[in-house]
Structures are given as C-alpha cells and as structure tokens.
Amino acid sequence: MECRLSCSTGSWSCQIFIRREYDSDGNVLDKVVETPFGHVITDKKNVELALRRAQVAVLNPHLQFKDILKASAEDLTGPHFDSSRSLKFSRDTICIDLEGPELTDLDFVDLPGLIQNAEPSTVKLVEDMVVSHIKGNCLILVALPMTDDIENQMALRLARQEDPDGKRTIGVMTKPDMLTAGSTKAREMWLDIIEGRRHPLAHGYYCTRQPDDAERAKEITSNEARAIEAAFFSTTTPWSKSTVKNRFGTGHLVASLSQLLIGIINETLPRITGEAASKLEACNQELASLPEEITEDPANYMLKLITGFCDNITRSVESGLDSQLVHLNRDTYAEFKVAIRKSAPNFVPAVQPKNVVSGNSSIVDEYSEEKPFYLSDMREHIKRSITRELPNNVPFSAKVDLITKFQAGWEAATQVCFNAVRGHVKQMLKHQVARTFHRYEKLEGHIRISVEEIVESRFDSCNLSLGPVLSVEATPYTQNGHYLSDSTAKWLAIFKEERASKGSNGQPPHKKRRTNNEEKAPTPAPATVVAPAPAPAPKPSAFSFAKDTTQEASATPAFRMPVAEGFGAVSQGMFGAPTQSPQAFGASSSAFGAPSQAPTLAQKFSIPPPTTATNPIQVVDDGREKNINDALAALAALGYRGITEADFGKLIPPDEYETEIQVMAEVRGYFQIAYKRVIDYIPSLIDLLFVKAIAQNMQDFLITKLSLGTADAKERCAAYLAENLTVVARRKELTIRKERLDEVKQALQAFGLS
C-alpha cells in the first residue's frame, strides 16, 4: 500500500487507485496503469471499508470493480470474494492519495509483513517485494512489534542487508501497550534498545502507540489519539523515566522523518537527477540506433528503399570512391591483359637443336609462355600446309592455323576474367542488400533471390556477346594496314638480328677478345645492299590470297618465299588492297625521299654485325657507337631521314630460312593487332553489358518482381516489411523506458523547484 500525503488548503479528501505493474504471469507490463477505485472519499469513516474492498480487488483480478464496490464488509469475507481463485499476495499496489490542511507532503509505502509459515514461493514473493521497495534512496522504517523478540525480526535483517551503513534505516517500535506489567525483562530490553544500548542504529529507534480496537470503535479523532498516546508514555514505566523522551510519540517520529528526508533529498537529488539524465541519454542513443518504425504507406516506403538501394549500386559501379568494385575490376582486366599477352607465339629464329636443354634456347619474346617454335618447325608446318599452290608460295591456311593456335586459350582467359568480375559484382550486391534491407528478414531474402536472378541473366546475355568477338578473331582481318606493316617489319628485324647474331647452327660466332694493348680487330666486311636492276613484280603479302609467280634461284628451298625485295616494293594486302613496303636504298624511288642517284650503303659505310647479351665472348669495341652515329648522320645528309639503329637489321642479307622468318614476323605482327583489340573489347563489353547493365536495369527489375504496381501492392509490401520481432520488442521496451524516464526527469525538476 502506497500512501501519498499532500498539504492543501481545501478540506480533507481521499482517493484510492489500483496500480497494476505486472501481468498474471508476473511479467512487467509495457506501461504502468493506475485505475481509480471508487469515488473520492470525504468522510474518514468510509476509508477502512474502501481499503478492504481495494484489497479484495487486488487479490481477485478476475472480478469486476463494480461488483466489489457494492459489497459490504460481511460480503467481502464470503466465498464469492474469497475463493480458490484468490491470490495469496499480489505485486499490484493500492495507492491512497490523501489531501488536507493538517497533512504533511510525504509519500510512504506500507509493505506486507514478512511471513515464515507459508509456501516457499509465497515467502520468496513477499521477500522480493520488500527488497525491491527498500533499495535505492528511500527511508526505511522498520516496524518492530514489541510483542516479538527483536532477534527474530526479519525486517530488520533485510534493512541491514540493503542499508549496511544504516544511513536510511529507522527502527519504529510498536504495540508498547501490549506488554503487560509483569513483562519486566521485555520492557527493560526494549528500553535498552531505544536508548541505544542494544542493536544500535545510526538514526536510532522511536516508539509509538496507536489506538486499539476499542478506541477505534469510539471513532476518536487524530488529535484525541495523539493525546492518549502522550498520556500513555508519560504515565507508564519504564517509558516515563527514559532519558530520551523525544523518542516517544508519533509527533516526534514525524518531525524526525521530515528532517531525515530533507537531508537524504539534499544529498541524493543531484545524483538521482544525473543518473536519470544519463539513463535517458543512453535510452535515446539506443533508440536512435534502431530503425524508425514505419508509419507511411508500405508501398511508398518500399519504393524509397528500392530507389536508395539502386542509387547505392550505381555509385558503386560508377565511382571508385564509394566502392572497391571499380578497382577490383581494373585489376582483373589487367590480369586478363597479361594472360592474353602470354599467349603470343614463341617463335625462335633458329633451327631446333637436337638435344634441347632447358634455358638453352634463344628467348626472343620474354613474355610469351608458349612452347618454342623453331625455324625447322615452321618449315615442317609450311610443308604440311601445301596443297595445290604454285611453287614458292606459302599457303594462307598455314598462317591462319598459326593464328588460331595462339588464340586457343583466349576463351578460357575471357571466362576467368568474366567470372572474377561476376564475383566482385555479387559481393558488392550482397553488401548493398544487407546494408539496405537487413531489418526486414523476409524482404531481404526475396531481394537476394531477385538480385541473383538478374546477375545470372545479365551474365548469360553478356556471354552471348563475348562469343562472337572471340569467333571474329579466328578469321584474320584488319584495316589497320599501317600498324600491321610496322609491327611485321619490327619483328622481322628482331628475328633477323637474332638470326644474324647466331651461326648457321644457331650458336654465336666465335669472336676474339682483345685488350687495350692489342691491335684493333679489322673491320668486318660491309653488308652490301644493291638495288635490283629491274623493278620487282608485286609480291603477295603473307596475308594475301594472291599467288607469287616469281621464280627463285635453284638454291632456294622449295617452301621458301623470295623476300629480298627493296624497301619500295609494292605488296598486295590480305584482301587484295595494295600496301606500301619500304624500298631498297638506291631504288628509283625511296621511302625516305632520297633522289634516285643516291649511293648505296655498300659504297659508303661498313656496318659491323650487332653483338648481343647472349654472346659468351664479349668484344671490346669502343668505336661501334661512333660508327653507328656516323652512319646515321651520313644517311641523313644524303636525304635518308627517320632511320634508326633498329632499321639496320633490315640490311642483313637473306638466309636459307628467309621464308620461315617472314611468316614468323607476319604472324607475330598480326598477334599485336588481335591482342590489342581483344584486351580492349572484352573488358569494355563486360563493363557495358554486365556491370553497368545490372545497375541500369535493377530498379525496374525489382519493381516488377515485387509487383509494386498491382492492386494488392500495399498488403504485399506490408508483409515484406514486417520487422524482426526482436527489434520490434526492443524498440517498444526502449520507448516505454524513455516515457518513464521523461516522467522521472520532469518530476525531479518540479521537486527541485518546489
């Protein structure tokens, strides 16, 4: 029972409430409810019966208030109100609001007496109820009936347990008039206690006497009751002889309580206010961390969710600042480029040795990981490709076959690249789905399935476009004739120089080491290049369908093409278009714009053979660089501009494998064309038809999948947006806690102002 006293200028009044804080299973209710029980009482005579009715209502929650309020005192003890369904104890509280001019502003709780002889569950319920109320900052008034031994008083033990320092505990001895005149030892014991000689407390003990049954039957007033009490203590020994007369009587107890209560309030109010503010802040922070409750139309809210989700995907696809997707894909495309580059044909311009030792063969293309393909292999390949061609013609099919072989692994490399990109995209989408829809379990699962579906759909669609790109590369074709010619010429020079740096058996020629004391080695015989007397007939390119009808000397192998044409010879393109080739120095017209009367290199300069890092015997030739520079300067003076040291390899005379070297150069040159197309087209198509296509089509796809445009969209969306029950329960609990803390904060502020 909770009594709330307040001083007022009006007449005395009493209003009873029943406060329910727990359900029938003992669980705390979401919201505390105080329900008025009956009308306002203005006659003190009616309070006792009203309290009896309230007690019956608390112990019989299944009964209606209107039935209990009509019952008389005799009816309340009948079987209807005291049945097997009645509770022994209840956690609900009877609240009494008392107002009057003679009252003091004070709240106190009258707790049930602690019992021993009852069921263990009931004993524990009562004990827990008492402990829950005496914790905290309240004053604890321990009622000690003087008819019982103080050693057996459990209430005092619990008070000491919750207030070990005794700063909040006051002992109140009751029923002194129940001690008979012959109970001298009991009276002496209680006198020792009240005077502090036994069981001392920080705030000591008080003794009060309340009206007995006969006096209550006479309906004495409060003033009369206090007068009877004062007369009792002044005339009854040993109380009348006590040295602490201010410890006897209700008046002294109330005055002391007021002072103690003010002291506790002054000491604890700042701390309580701080604790309440701290708990309220923590509650607000946790509430803010939870998603807000959906209050708008479910379909509109769903559309906002999907729009935000798709916007996040677009940012991840387009910007490298918000996501790692762009960077991961760039790394994957770079790996794809390396994989394609490694597929370059590993042509070796040398005859395959009989006993090949690992690492002993020449390395022309250090990036290629293909099996070495020697001149002897090329000659055999051309021989197998011959059908009905005229003599000294390399079949076009021979070159196509070589091109097809270096492209054999491109499809697998493309799939490795595409699968990696798909993995990156799926990982990004998984993150975005969890980020946006994690609070809606059912919706999150549905979105995951839909996202997986669009990913696989776009993957298959993009694959259909990648296939033709790779298939097109199987048929050699290019309109970039200038780059093809340059690339072929470059590799022809590389192969010739590599070939010239070896002997006929593929080994480096012997060179004598000289020192500074030795005489300089004689200058090697110059490489003579003579322009042919008549203009050579047009010679078909290695990618041409035309057949070469020119004849070669009888010493030329049967499968070799004549390639000792001038730098100005005209060759026919792959599909018959003429392409310009460099002319020989001294021909009637020059690619470098020199007059036809220009002397040949053989007439002017001697160019030493190049040395390579693979040459085991190093020749000290301090004049080589000077000779090269002199040669280039002289050529420039004669009008042959734009020549570099790399062009000198073109001056090396043809050998017996000239045709094979030419095919190697053409195939290797075309690889550069195809390689550069593929490493751009494949990533671009994947990015356009897969990565960006998913971002562009995601919103329409999800709207269709979720049927947002249908008549039942609202109900469907409401089902999808059903939140996790744990989150819902936690939000509800925090909301209730926040409301209570707000009320506490306002009450503390009002109390501080008062």
Secondary structure, 3 states (H helix, E strand, C coil): CEEEEEECCCCCEEEEEEEEEECCCCCEEEEEEEEECCCCECCHHHHHHHHHHHHHHHHCCCCCHHHHHCCCCCHHHCCCCCCCCCCCCCCCEEEEEEEECCCCCEEEECCCCCCCCCCHHHHHHHHHHHHHHHCCCCCEEEEEECCCCHHHCHHHHHHHHHCCCCCCEEEEEECHHHCCCCCHHHHHHHHHHHCCCCCCCCCCEEECCCCCHHHHHCCCCHHHHHHHHHHHHHHCCCHHHCCCHHHECHHHHHHHHHHHHHHHHHHHHHHHHHHHHHHHHHHHHHHHHCCCCCCCCHHHHHHHHHHHHHHHHHHHHHCCCCCCHHHHHHHHHHHHHHHHHCCCCCEECCCCCCCCCCCCCCCCCCCCCCCCEEHHHHHHHHHHHCCCCCCCCCCHHHHHHHHHHHCCCHHHHHHHHHHHHHHHHHHHHHHHHHHHHCCCHHHHHHHHHHHHHHHHHHHHHHHHHHHHHHHHHCCCCCCCHHHHHHHHHHHHHHHHHHHHCCCCCCCCCCCCCCCCCCCCCCCCCCCCCCCCCCCCCCEECCCCCCCCCCCCCCCCCCCCCCCCCCCCCEEECCCCCEEECCCCCCCCCCCCCCCCCCCCHHHHCCCCCCCCCCCCCCCCCCCHHHHHHHHHHHHHHCCCCCCCHHHHHHHCCCCCCHHHHHHHHHHHHHHHHHHHHHHHHHHHHHHHHHHHHHHHHHHHHHHHHCCCCCCCHHHHHHHHCCCCHHHHHHHHHHHHHHHHHHHHHHHHHHHHHC
